[in-house]
Amino acid sequence: MLGILINEKEQNELQYVIKRELEELLLDLEDHRIDKMVKQAMCERYKIIFHLYTRVASEEEIKKYIPKKVQIE
């Protein structure tokens, strides 16, 4: 296990970067032109990034990014 100390400004920046990545993945997952195998890999990536987001965001913010199609374990 690794630990990290960040200040509030860095936390906000981390939240911003992660939110943008989550939004991009959600948009791509809805694109019908993307292959099923690629979407599966994108779902796995979404799960990892979402778990990272849960460590830096508030519960209200987290709820916004819980997708209906991606199963979070």
N, CA, C and O of each residue as an XYZ file, in Angstrom:
292
protein
N       0.839     -1.172      0.000
C       0.000      0.000      0.000
C       0.886      1.237      0.000
O       1.913      1.293      0.676
N       0.462      2.216     -0.772
C       1.187      3.479     -0.848
C       0.355      4.582     -0.239
O      -0.874      4.515     -0.251
N       1.001      5.581      0.287
C       0.316      6.739      0.844
C       0.799      8.000      0.157
O       1.890      8.033     -0.413
N      -0.023      9.037      0.215
C       0.361     10.301     -0.403
C      -0.217     11.445      0.431
O      -1.360     11.382      0.884
N       0.571     12.463      0.622
C       0.100     13.658      1.313
C      -0.046     14.770      0.284
O       0.906     15.115     -0.417
N      -1.241     15.321      0.204
C      -1.487     16.414     -0.734
C      -2.271     17.506     -0.017
O      -3.015     17.244      0.928
N      -2.088     18.727     -0.484
C      -2.860     19.817      0.112
C      -4.205     19.946     -0.617
O      -4.466     19.236     -1.588
N      -5.043     20.854     -0.138
C      -6.400     20.977     -0.677
C      -6.403     21.394     -2.153
O      -7.229     20.921     -2.934
N      -5.495     22.261     -2.520
C      -5.404     22.703     -3.921
C      -5.044     21.530     -4.834
O      -5.614     21.376     -5.914
N      -4.111     20.722     -4.396
C      -3.721     19.544     -5.173
C      -4.869     18.534     -5.244
O      -5.067     17.886     -6.272
N      -5.618     18.404     -4.156
C      -6.762     17.499     -4.144
C      -7.810     17.947     -5.156
O      -8.364     17.127     -5.888
N      -8.080     19.242     -5.196
C      -9.047     19.769     -6.152
C      -8.594     19.537     -7.585
O      -9.404     19.208     -8.451
N      -7.314     19.707     -7.832
C      -6.781     19.475     -9.173
C      -6.882     18.000     -9.552
O      -7.218     17.666    -10.688
N      -6.594     17.135     -8.608
C      -6.715     15.696     -8.835
C      -8.160     15.316     -9.137
O      -8.419     14.520    -10.039
N      -9.097     15.881     -8.388
C     -10.512     15.635     -8.649
C     -10.878     16.067    -10.061
O     -11.572     15.345    -10.776
N     -10.417     17.231    -10.455
C     -10.732     17.761    -11.785
C     -10.225     16.836    -12.888
O     -10.956     16.513    -13.824
N      -8.993     16.422    -12.772
C      -8.382     15.555    -13.795
C      -9.105     14.212    -13.871
O      -9.382     13.713    -14.962
N      -9.405     13.638    -12.733
C     -10.081     12.339    -12.700
C     -11.505     12.455    -13.243
O     -11.958     11.582    -13.982
N     -12.218     13.538    -12.878
C     -13.583     13.735    -13.388
C     -13.598     13.831    -14.906
O     -14.474     13.262    -15.557
N     -12.642     14.540    -15.468
C     -12.572     14.668    -16.938
C     -12.349     13.298    -17.580
O     -12.954     12.985    -18.605
N     -11.496     12.499    -16.986
C     -11.228     11.164    -17.530
C     -12.471     10.287    -17.428
O     -12.789      9.559    -18.368
N     -13.172     10.346    -16.310
C     -14.400      9.560    -16.151
C     -15.461      9.981    -17.169
O     -16.134      9.136    -17.760
N     -15.602     11.285    -17.367
C     -16.581     11.782    -18.343
C     -16.232     11.324    -19.756
O     -17.112     10.939    -20.526
N     -14.963     11.368    -20.084
C     -14.524     10.930    -21.409
C     -14.809      9.441    -21.615
O     -15.274      9.035    -22.679
N     -14.533      8.647    -20.611
C     -14.800      7.215    -20.713
C     -16.293      6.938    -20.846
O     -16.693      6.077    -21.629
N     -17.119      7.654    -20.094
C     -18.566      7.457    -20.197
C     -19.073      7.796    -21.591
O     -19.934      7.096    -22.125
N     -18.554      8.851    -22.177
C     -18.948      9.207    -23.544
C     -18.530      8.123    -24.536
O     -19.303      7.737    -25.414
N     -17.312      7.645    -24.386
C     -16.812      6.608    -25.299
C     -17.562      5.290    -25.133
O     -17.747      4.557    -26.105
N     -17.987      4.987    -23.932
C     -18.731      3.741    -23.714
C     -20.091      3.757    -24.405
O     -20.636      2.701    -24.728
N     -20.632      4.932    -24.628
C     -21.913      5.051    -25.317
C     -21.777      5.084    -26.834
O     -22.780      5.033    -27.546
N     -20.560      5.166    -27.330
C     -20.322      5.227    -28.778
C     -20.494      3.834    -29.387
O     -19.775      2.899    -29.035
N     -21.437      3.713    -30.286
C     -21.742      2.404    -30.885
C     -20.669      1.936    -31.880
O     -20.653      0.767    -32.264
N     -19.788      2.828    -32.292
C     -18.753      2.467    -33.271
C     -17.565      1.748    -32.633
O     -16.758      1.145    -33.339
N     -17.454      1.804    -31.327
C     -16.317      1.193    -30.631
C     -16.588     -0.291    -30.420
O     -17.678     -0.693    -30.012
N     -15.574     -1.087    -30.707
C     -15.652     -2.540    -30.604
C     -15.962     -2.997    -29.175
O     -15.570     -2.352    -28.203
N     -16.662     -4.104    -29.075
C     -17.078     -4.640    -27.778
C     -15.877     -4.971    -26.880
O     -15.916     -4.736    -25.672
N     -14.838     -5.506    -27.467
C     -13.643     -5.873    -26.706
C     -12.949     -4.617    -26.146
O     -12.446     -4.627    -25.023
N     -12.929     -3.568    -26.924
C     -12.331     -2.309    -26.485
C     -13.170     -1.710    -25.357
O     -12.629     -1.176    -24.388
N     -14.494     -1.802    -25.489
C     -15.376     -1.281    -24.447
C     -15.190     -2.036    -23.134
O     -15.283     -1.446    -22.058
N     -14.931     -3.320    -23.220
C     -14.693     -4.102    -22.018
C     -13.435     -3.601    -21.298
O     -13.419     -3.475    -20.074
N     -12.393     -3.321    -22.066
C     -11.160     -2.780    -21.480
C     -11.418     -1.395    -20.890
O     -10.864     -1.044    -19.848
N     -12.256     -0.615    -21.556
C     -12.603      0.712    -21.061
C     -13.388      0.614    -19.756
O     -13.214      1.447    -18.866
N     -14.237     -0.381    -19.634
C     -14.992     -0.597    -18.385
C     -14.041     -0.909    -17.237
O     -14.212     -0.400    -16.129
N     -13.055     -1.732    -17.495
C     -12.065     -2.054    -16.461
C     -11.295     -0.797    -16.050
O     -11.048     -0.577    -14.864
N     -10.923      0.011    -17.017
C     -10.219      1.265    -16.741
C     -11.114      2.192    -15.929
O     -10.646      2.845    -14.996
N     -12.393      2.255    -16.275
C     -13.337      3.097    -15.553
C     -13.405      2.682    -14.088
O     -13.408      3.533    -13.199
N     -13.458      1.388    -13.837
C     -13.529      0.893    -12.455
C     -12.318      1.349    -11.645
O     -12.452      1.797    -10.506
N     -11.154      1.230    -12.237
C      -9.917      1.613    -11.540
C      -9.908      3.109    -11.249
O      -9.604      3.529    -10.132
N     -10.239      3.903    -12.248
C     -10.228      5.354    -12.078
C     -11.319      5.795    -11.109
O     -11.115      6.722    -10.325
N     -12.480      5.134    -11.159
C     -13.563      5.469    -10.242
C     -13.145      5.199     -8.800
O     -13.437      6.005     -7.916
N     -12.472      4.087     -8.547
C     -12.014      3.788     -7.192
C     -10.992      4.825     -6.726
O     -10.974      5.190     -5.550
N     -10.161      5.290     -7.620
C      -9.222      6.359     -7.289
C      -9.986      7.640     -6.950
O      -9.627      8.352     -6.013
N     -11.028      7.925     -7.707
C     -11.837      9.118     -7.478
C     -12.521      9.079     -6.114
O     -12.673     10.111     -5.460
N     -12.931      7.892     -5.691
C     -13.599      7.776     -4.392
C     -12.678      8.170     -3.236
O     -13.151      8.484     -2.143
N     -11.401      8.155     -3.469
C     -10.445      8.506     -2.411
C     -10.237     10.012     -2.273
O      -9.758     10.480     -1.240
N     -10.596     10.776     -3.314
C     -10.326     12.213     -3.263
C     -11.580     13.075     -3.344
O     -11.495     14.289     -3.163
N     -12.739     12.483     -3.612
C     -13.960     13.263     -3.804
C     -14.957     13.033     -2.681
O     -14.880     12.055     -1.937
N     -15.890     13.963     -2.584
C     -16.947     13.829     -1.583
C     -17.980     12.803     -2.054
O     -18.026     12.443     -3.230
N     -18.795     12.349     -1.125
C     -19.799     11.332     -1.451
C     -20.802     11.840     -2.485
O     -21.238     11.086     -3.354
N     -21.163     13.114     -2.391
C     -22.094     13.700     -3.359
C     -21.511     13.693     -4.758
O     -22.208     13.384     -5.724
N     -20.232     14.034     -4.869
C     -19.569     14.038     -6.174
C     -19.437     12.625     -6.731
O     -19.573     12.408     -7.935
N     -19.175     11.686     -5.863
C     -18.997     10.301     -6.294
C     -20.277      9.761     -6.906
O     -20.242      9.046     -7.908
N     -21.400     10.100     -6.307
C     -22.690      9.604     -6.799
C     -22.946     10.000     -8.242
O     -23.626      9.275     -8.968
N     -22.418     11.125     -8.666
C     -22.631     11.603    -10.036
C     -21.968     10.697    -11.072
O     -22.386     10.664    -12.229
N     -20.949      9.970    -10.662
C     -20.170      9.178    -11.611
C     -20.381      7.679    -11.478
O     -19.636      6.895    -12.066
N     -21.378      7.277    -10.719
C     -21.701      5.855    -10.656
C     -22.537      5.542    -11.891
O     -23.699      5.941    -11.970
N     -21.963      4.839    -12.844
C     -22.690      4.565    -14.090
C     -23.661      3.400    -13.946
O     -23.499      2.537    -13.083
N     -24.652      3.394    -14.792
C     -25.633      2.313    -14.778
C     -25.112      1.081    -15.512
O     -25.447     -0.047    -15.151
N     -24.299      1.294    -16.535
C     -23.841      0.175    -17.367
C     -22.567     -0.472    -16.856
O     -22.331     -1.649    -17.129
N     -21.743      0.257    -16.128
C     -20.474     -0.283    -15.631
C     -20.695     -0.778    -14.211
O     -21.090     -0.010    -13.334
N     -20.446     -2.035    -13.990
C     -20.624     -2.620    -12.659
C     -19.386     -2.336    -11.816
O     -18.282     -2.765    -12.153
N     -19.577     -1.611    -10.719
C     -18.482     -1.292     -9.806
C     -18.515     -2.299     -8.659
O     -19.530     -2.450     -7.978
N     -17.405     -2.976     -8.460
C     -17.335     -3.995     -7.413
C     -16.704     -3.444     -6.162
O     -16.564     -4.164     -5.173
